[in-house]
Amino acid sequence: MQKIAADAPRSMGDPSGAIDWLQCPVVESIPGKVSGAWVLKGTRMPVSAIFENLEAGANIDDIMGWFAGLDRAQVEAVIEFAARSLDKPPAYAP
């Protein structure tokens, strides 16, 4: 299995469109840092790269081995937050 680089072009789009990442305590978006993408706090690891690697068949152990310096608890928290967010009904504009 081959990892998808954190700076690779995004094939599945930005997952932040459906999830309110502002409510996730382990991520941040800072203008000028990775073009303002949502990243794990204190890193340059885009949240989207985690999901792209999972979609490609990787597991958390693979991701931890491929990307030095990640905090496993942060990766697990992002996945859990996204899963919980998908359980919420969508908000539609009137």
C-alpha positions in Angstrom: 0.0 0.0 0.0 1.3 3.4 -0.9 0.7 6.5 1.3 -0.9 9.6 -0.2 1.3 12.5 0.5 0.0 15.2 2.8 0.6 17.7 0.0 -0.8 15.6 -2.8 -3.7 16.9 -5.0 -7.0 16.1 -3.4 -9.0 13.5 -5.2 -12.1 13.3 -3.0 -12.4 17.0 -2.2 -12.4 18.9 1.0 -14.3 17.1 3.7 -14.8 20.3 5.6 -17.8 21.2 3.5 -20.1 18.8 5.4 -18.4 19.0 8.8 -18.1 22.0 11.1 -14.4 21.6 11.9 -14.5 24.8 14.1 -16.1 22.5 16.7 -13.3 20.0 16.7 -10.7 20.8 19.4 -7.8 19.0 17.8 -7.7 20.8 14.5 -6.9 24.4 13.4 -7.0 26.5 10.2 -4.5 29.3 10.1 -4.2 31.6 7.0 -0.8 31.1 5.5 -0.3 27.6 7.1 -0.9 24.9 4.5 -3.0 27.5 2.6 -5.5 27.7 5.5 -6.5 24.1 5.2 -7.7 22.3 8.4 -4.7 20.6 9.9 -4.0 18.7 13.1 -3.2 21.3 15.8 0.6 22.0 16.0 1.3 20.2 12.7 1.1 20.8 9.0 -0.9 17.5 8.5 -4.1 18.3 6.6 -7.2 16.6 7.9 -8.1 15.7 4.3 -4.9 13.7 4.0 -6.0 11.4 6.9 -9.3 10.7 5.2 -7.7 10.2 1.7 -5.3 7.7 3.1 -8.1 5.9 4.9 -10.2 5.9 1.7 -7.2 4.4 -0.1 -7.1 1.4 2.4 -4.7 2.6 5.0 -5.3 2.2 8.7 -4.3 4.4 11.6 -1.1 2.4 12.2 -0.1 3.0 8.5 -0.7 6.7 8.9 1.2 6.9 12.1 4.2 5.2 10.5 4.1 7.3 7.3 3.8 10.7 8.9 6.3 11.3 11.7 5.3 13.5 14.6 1.6 12.8 14.6 -0.2 12.3 17.9 -2.3 9.1 17.6 -5.0 10.6 19.9 -5.4 13.6 17.5 -5.8 11.3 14.5 -8.4 9.1 16.4 -10.2 12.3 17.6 -10.5 13.6 14.1 -12.0 10.4 12.8 -14.4 10.1 15.7 -15.5 13.8 15.3 -16.2 13.2 11.6 -18.1 10.1 12.3 -20.2 11.8 15.0 -20.8 14.8 12.7 -22.2 12.5 10.0 -24.9 11.3 12.4 -26.3 14.9 12.6 -29.1 15.9 10.3 -28.1 18.4 7.6 -29.0 22.0 8.1 -30.9 23.3 5.1 -31.3 27.0 4.3 -35.0 28.1 3.9 
